[in-house]
């Protein structure tokens, strides 16, 4: 077995494990802003966590008075994306609304890309490389 095939096999196993984990259990997400304010600066190591079925959510924006609004919670759909100038639920707050699908991905800094997405990219790139060389 060539090293390229072994590498592809390892990546495939990692992706399969991640997909199985998403089916079997929830996603561990940071939680603040709904029942209590998110501390600024936010300390990911001391945060409160909840388990979510579909995705994690992070909203970072401002209300009409200019007060900063930050929410970390469960997302309502499966997605790895951020959208700017979005309204938060039925409030007047607008800002960046992000969903992500890996554990603790809605922390203090920009949202992390899920391991499944990264694995898929690596698989495609390594397959392309293998087929061309």
C-alpha positions in Angstrom: 0.0 0.0 0.0 1.5 3.4 -1.0 1.8 6.2 1.5 -0.8 8.2 -0.5 -3.4 5.4 -0.2 -2.6 5.0 3.5 -3.1 8.8 4.0 -6.4 8.7 2.2 -7.5 5.8 4.4 -6.7 7.6 7.6 -8.5 10.8 6.4 -11.5 8.7 5.5 -11.6 7.1 8.9 -11.4 10.5 10.6 -14.3 11.9 8.6 -16.4 8.8 9.2 -15.8 9.1 13.0 -16.8 12.7 13.0 -19.9 12.0 11.0 -20.9 9.2 13.4 -20.2 11.4 16.4 -22.6 14.0 15.0 -25.3 11.4 14.5 -24.9 9.8 18.0 -24.5 12.8 20.1 -24.9 16.6 20.3 -22.4 19.3 19.9 -20.8 21.0 22.9 -21.5 24.8 22.6 -20.7 27.9 24.7 -23.8 29.4 26.3 -24.2 33.0 27.4 -26.2 36.0 26.5 -29.7 34.5 26.8 -30.0 34.1 30.6 -26.9 36.1 31.6 -24.5 38.5 29.9 -21.4 37.1 28.1 -18.4 38.4 30.0 -16.0 40.6 28.0 -13.4 39.6 27.4 -14.8 36.2 27.1 -12.8 33.4 28.8 -13.5 30.1 26.8 -12.0 28.1 29.6 -14.5 29.3 32.2 -17.6 29.4 30.0 -20.9 27.6 30.5 -21.6 24.8 28.0 -24.7 23.2 26.7 -25.3 20.3 24.3 -27.0 21.2 21.0 -28.6 19.0 18.4 -27.9 20.9 15.2 -25.2 23.5 15.6 -23.7 26.2 17.8 -24.6 29.9 17.3 -22.7 33.1 18.0 -24.3 36.5 17.5 -22.1 39.6 17.9 -23.8 42.9 17.1 -25.5 46.0 18.5 -29.0 47.1 19.4 -30.6 50.3 18.2 -29.1 52.3 21.2 -25.6 51.1 20.3 -25.3 48.6 23.2 -23.3 45.6 22.3 -25.2 42.3 22.2 -23.4 39.0 22.2 -25.1 35.6 22.4 -23.7 32.1 22.4 -26.3 29.4 22.1 -27.6 26.5 20.1 -28.2 27.1 16.4 -31.6 26.2 14.8 -30.2 24.5 11.7 -27.1 22.6 10.5 -24.6 25.0 9.0 -21.0 26.2 9.0 -21.4 29.8 8.0 -21.3 33.5 9.1 -23.6 36.2 7.8 -23.1 39.9 8.4 -25.8 42.5 9.2 -28.3 39.9 10.3 -31.2 40.5 12.8 -31.0 38.4 15.9 -34.3 36.6 16.4 -37.2 39.0 17.0 -35.0 41.7 18.5 -33.8 45.0 17.0 -30.2 43.9 17.3 -28.2 43.5 14.1 -24.7 42.1 13.6 -22.7 39.0 12.7 -24.7 35.7 13.0 -22.6 32.5 12.8 -23.5 28.8 13.0 -20.9 26.1 13.3 -20.9 22.3 13.8 -17.9 21.4 16.0 -17.5 21.3 19.7 -16.9 24.7 21.4 -16.7 26.4 18.0 -18.7 29.5 19.2 -16.0 30.8 21.6 -14.3 34.1 21.9 -12.5 34.4 18.6 -13.7 33.7 15.1 -15.6 30.5 14.7 -13.5 27.5 14.0 -14.1 25.3 10.9 -15.4 21.9 11.8 -13.1 18.9 11.6 -15.5 17.3 9.2 -15.2 20.2 6.8 -11.5 20.3 7.1 -11.3 16.6 6.6 -13.4 16.8 3.4 -11.1 19.5 2.0 -8.0 17.5 2.8 -9.5 14.4 1.2 -10.4 16.3 -2.0 -6.9 17.9 -2.2 -5.1 14.7 -1.5 -7.2 12.7 -4.0 -6.5 15.4 -6.6 -2.8 15.3 -5.8 -2.8 11.4 -5.9 -4.5 11.3 -9.3 -2.2 13.9 -10.9 1.2 12.5 -9.7 
